[in-house]
Amino acid sequence: MRIAILGGGISGLTLAFYLQRAGVAYDLFEASPVAGGNIRSEQQAGYLLETGPNSLQLSDELRDLLVDLHLTDQIQDTAAVSANRYVLRAGRYQKLPGSPPGLLLSGFFSLKGKLGMLRELRRPAQTPDPTETLAHFFRRRFGSEIVDYALNPFISGIYAGDPEQLLVHKTFPKLVEMEQTYGSVLKGLAKGGTPGTRRRIISLQGGLQTMTQTLAAQLTHAHFGAAVTGLTRTAEGQYRLTTAAGPQAEPYDALVLALPTYAAAPLLQPLFPAQAAALGQVYYPPMTAVYTAYQRADVTHPLDGFGALHPKVEQPYAAGSIWTSSIYPNRVPAGHVLFTTFVGGTQYEAQARQSAEQQQQQVHAELCRLYGIRAVQPVWQYRYSWERAIPQFDQRIVAAHAAADELLAYGIYSTANWRTGVGVPDCIRHARNLAEKIAQGAN
């Protein structure tokens, strides 16, 4: 059995790695000369930047992969202050409590908001609705204040999304399961362990690209700078690929789409037009990361946390910032602080399409206002932009997932963040499980 893997991001690399270990023949094709997809680490002017995911939750599957790659000695934990998370409220940053009990005991939420949380324990479960959005789910179970000042900034800052559009059963299916099983999300959290506990947050020495580079170096049949430009199906149900270098000599028994939907759709269109159309509808909003550095003496805020998120109701310019120099002090020159600020996403599309100069000026002005920065100009500033950032699990993803299920009957698998969940640990878990499934079928 021979497998063609289309795409060399974390999903495709992980799949190829575990297929190789299982002795399954494969070829991986990646259009870029560099492995890793959106996982990129850059050295710029003495700063180590992540121009993709900034850190990862250490899931069991991620830990296993790092063990298999002999990278555990490269793990870098975030600084202790990273447990603190801030949210903009009434024009200033307030620390967000890290657990449901903390939410009730702190002064972050009003009495009305706290009573809404307590009533969640007694609100009856409703029949699951496949069209229910995250905002609707949280609003009916917890109240509007939780949606405005907890859910909205989290979804905007982490998923570049809008909770009024994202589907709860696609984005956070465990919440639906908790409601149905326990009658309450809070009861479900309590049953699942200590509420509010967070997984270990890590990076790697030299940045997260260390992982994808190490993966790529292990692969014996990976082809980078080799975009697949054509796809045909034989009478026997095998697939022939064409790349920029020409047709591949041997056919493949199965394909794996480890691509964004917008890259997979044109390849599928001649053979599977209906499924290609469904994939082509998935929405990836634009997003920009603006990296801004100052002298520490010019910033009056203590920066004692992971970063700060901005609720839409506060009418901010940016979705929020990660305090890179606080969580990874060794990644900036001595005496400097570095903000990684996110502009864009579904709720801030207009800002995402502004010029680089406008974005950098507006980010600097907002940072000065919110952090008490006295500098007229930053010490250094840099911008990285994604025209298509994170796939949105809104109503359009339903048809794409259905199309992926239909393609299985034709020997076409899918493993990418639009299929598995947008987190890197989700991608690793799905790709490893798919490798095991393919290997079992090959034996």
C-alpha positions, 0 to 999 in steps of 0.5 A: 500500500502506498500513501500520498500525503499532500501538505507538510504542516504539523499534521502531514509531518506527524502522519508521515513520521508514524507511517514510516515507523509502521513500515507503510510506504508514503510520499509527502509533498509540500509546496513550500521549501520549508516544512512546518506550515504555519509553525514558524520561528524567526530571529529578528534584530535580537528577538526570537519571534513565533510567527505562528503558534506562540506556545503549546499545551503539553498534551499526552500526544505532544509529549509522546512525539517529543519523546520520539523525536528526542526533543524533551531536553529542548522543552522550555516552560513559560515563566511562572507569571504566565498563570496570570491572564488579563482582560480589558474591562472599563478601559483597564486590565483586570486579572481574570480568575483562573477557576470557576470558584475564583470567578465567583470570589473575585471582583471581576464579575458583577453580582448579577454575573456571579448569580448567573454562574451559580444558576447554571448549576440548576438550569436544565439541559436542552436538547442539542441543537446542531445550529447553536453557537457558542455565544447562544450556549453560554448566554443561556447557561451563564448569562450575557456578562460571561459572553461579553467579558470571558467568552468573546475575548477568548474566542477572538484572541485564541481562535480569531473568531466570533462566538456569535458564529462559531458552532458549539458542537464543532468548536467545543463538543465537550461542553455539549457533552457535559450539559447532556451528561451532567445537566451542567457545565460546572458539574461536568468540570467538577467531575472531570477534575479540579476546575480551572487546572491548566495543562503545562504550557511549553515551547522549545529552545530556539522556537517551535519550528525546532519540532517541525524541522526535526520531524522533516529531517527524520522523513525519508520520502518527503518532497519539499518545494513540490506542489501537487498541481494535478490529480487523476484517478485510475480505473482501479481506484488509484491516484496519480499525481502531477507536480511542477516537476511532472507526473509521478511515476507510480500510482497511490492507493490512498491520499491524505489531505493535510492541506488547508481547504482552500488548497485542497479544493482546486485539486479535488474539483475535477474529480469530486466537484461537490466535495471541493465546493464544500471545502472551498466555502470554509472561512479563514479570516485575515490576521496580523501579528505586530511585534513591538519592543520598548525599553522596560523603564518606559513601560509602567505596567508590571506585565506580570502575566501571559498577556491580555485579551480585549472584549469586543464590547470595549471597542479596542483596535487589537484583539489582545497581546501576548507579553512575550518577554514576560513568559520567555525572558530569554527571547529579547535583549536585556532591558527590553519588553516585547508585545506580540499583538494580534490585529484582525480575525473575524471581528476585526477584519477592517483592521486586518486589511489596513496597511502595515504602517497604519497597523503598527502606528495604531498598535503603538498608540493602543499599547501606550494608552493601555500600558502607560508607555512613555516612549514616543516610538517603539525601540523596534517593531515588526509585522507578520501577516496571514491572508488566511489565518485560522479556519472557522468552525461556523456553519460552513464547516459542517458541509466541509466535514461531511465532504471529508466523510464522503471522500473516505469511500474513495480512499481520500483521508483528511488530517488538518486543523479544519478537520481535527480542531485548530490546536497543534496538539489536536492535529498531532493526535488526529494524525497519529491516530490516522497513521495507526488506522492506515497501518492496520489496513495495510497489514 
